[in-house]
Each structure stands twice: as structure tokens, then as C-alpha cells.
């Protein structure tokens, strides 16, 4: 069974992968629109998604 830390790392990796895919697929979308879409998909706040993508704070 995965530990909480491993699940968070996997989630963060999935968020970054999703960001890359959506940015490439939705070229007309702004970065903010892509981030809002990912936040909805992962049930997280926009600020959390921004932090994960930017490797800020605890999301390194």
C-alpha cells in the first residue's frame, strides 16, 4: 500500500503531466484557463495547482 507521501507525489506528477497535455492540446486557451480546468479535474484549488506546477513550497 502506498504511503500518503507517495500518493501526493504521484498526484503532483499527474497534475504536471495533465498541464503539459492540456497546454499542447488547447493552444487557444490561456494558462489560467488550463489551470482552472485542471483544478476542477483534480478537485483542488487554483492556487494549489499553481504551486504544484511551479514546484513551490511543499510541492517540490
C-alpha positions in Angstrom: 0.0 0.0 0.0 1.3 3.5 -0.9 2.1 5.9 1.8 0.4 9.3 1.9 3.6 11.0 0.7 3.9 8.6 -2.3 0.3 9.3 -3.2 0.9 13.1 -3.1 4.0 12.7 -5.3 2.0 10.6 -7.8 -0.8 13.2 -7.8 1.6 16.1 -8.3 3.2 14.2 -11.2 -0.2 13.6 -12.7 -1.1 17.3 -12.4 2.1 18.3 -14.2 1.5 15.8 -16.9 -2.1 16.9 -17.3 -0.9 20.6 -17.5 1.6 19.7 -20.3 -1.0 17.7 -22.3 -3.8 20.3 -22.0 -1.4 23.2 -22.8 -0.5 21.4 -26.0 -4.0 20.3 -26.9 -5.7 23.6 -26.1 -3.4 26.1 -27.8 -6.1 28.8 -27.8 -6.6 28.6 -24.0 -4.8 30.9 -21.7 -2.6 29.4 -19.0 -5.2 30.4 -16.4 -8.0 28.6 -18.2 -5.9 25.4 -18.4 -5.1 25.7 -14.6 -8.8 26.2 -13.8 -9.7 23.1 -15.8 -7.1 21.0 -14.0 -8.2 22.4 -10.7 -11.7 21.2 -11.5 -10.5 17.8 -12.7 -8.4 17.2 -9.5 -10.8 18.8 -7.1 -8.1 21.2 -5.9 -7.9 25.0 -5.7 -6.3 27.0 -8.4 -3.6 28.2 -6.0 -2.7 24.6 -5.2 -2.4 23.7 -8.9 -0.2 26.8 -9.5 2.1 25.7 -6.6 2.4 22.2 -7.9 3.2 23.3 -11.4 5.8 25.8 -10.1 7.3 23.4 -7.6 6.6 25.9 -4.8 6.8 25.2 -1.1 5.9 21.6 -0.1 5.3 20.7 -3.8 8.9 20.4 -4.7 
